[in-house]
Amino acid sequence: MRYTFLLYSDPAMAAGMTEEDWAKSKEIYGQYIGALQEAGVFIETDWLHPADTATTVTLAGGEKRVQDGPFAETKETLGGYFAIDVPNLDEAMKWAEKCPHVHYGKLEIRASAMGSV
């Protein structure tokens, strides 16, 4: 079953990162991606631009509304995701606990609804 890990964090935490910090972070995430690939569960990942570049669109109620910024006004924002294919939520949780992001942000696990509804 496909699960997506939604990675949320406070953008203020990244404000003081140096180039060395970013390089180390990329190395740590690269190792995690390698582990997912080696286990045969990796589907895809992406790293998103900051939330202040987001545009939110809705046609709910028949009226188009466009909002600059993310859907929710919160301190923590969506910064990226991982999609993996594992047999069940227990396996997804094991991989979530290995993700470097859980050490400084929050990771939401969502099962794919494609093919199940």
Residue pairs with C-beta under 8 A, 6 or more apart in sequence:
1 85
1 86
1 87
1 88
1 111
1 112
2 43
2 83
2 84
2 85
2 111
2 112
2 114
3 83
3 84
3 85
3 86
3 89
3 92
3 109
3 110
3 111
3 112
4 81
4 82
4 83
4 84
4 109
4 110
4 112
5 81
5 82
5 83
5 84
5 92
5 95
5 96
5 99
5 101
5 107
5 108
5 109
6 78
6 81
6 107
6 108
6 109
6 110
7 78
7 79
7 80
7 81
7 82
7 99
7 101
7 105
7 106
7 107
8 76
8 77
8 78
8 79
8 105
8 106
8 107
8 108
9 76
9 77
9 79
9 101
9 104
9 105
9 106
10 75
10 76
10 77
10 105
11 50
11 51
11 77
11 79
12 75
13 104
13 105
17 25
25 100
28 100
29 100
32 98
32 99
32 100
33 42
33 45
35 98
36 42
36 82
36 84
36 95
39 95
41 84
41 85
41 86
41 91
41 95
42 82
42 84
43 83
43 84
43 85
44 82
44 83
45 80
45 81
45 82
45 83
46 80
46 81
47 79
47 80
48 78
48 79
48 80
48 81
50 77
50 79
51 69
51 70
51 77
51 78
51 79
52 69
54 68
54 69
54 70
55 66
55 67
55 68
55 69
56 66
56 67
56 68
56 69
56 70
56 71
57 64
57 65
57 66
57 67
58 64
58 65
59 65
70 77
70 78
76 105
76 106
79 105
80 101
82 99
84 92
84 95
86 92
86 95
89 109
89 111
92 109
92 111
93 109
96 102
96 107
96 109
99 107
101 107
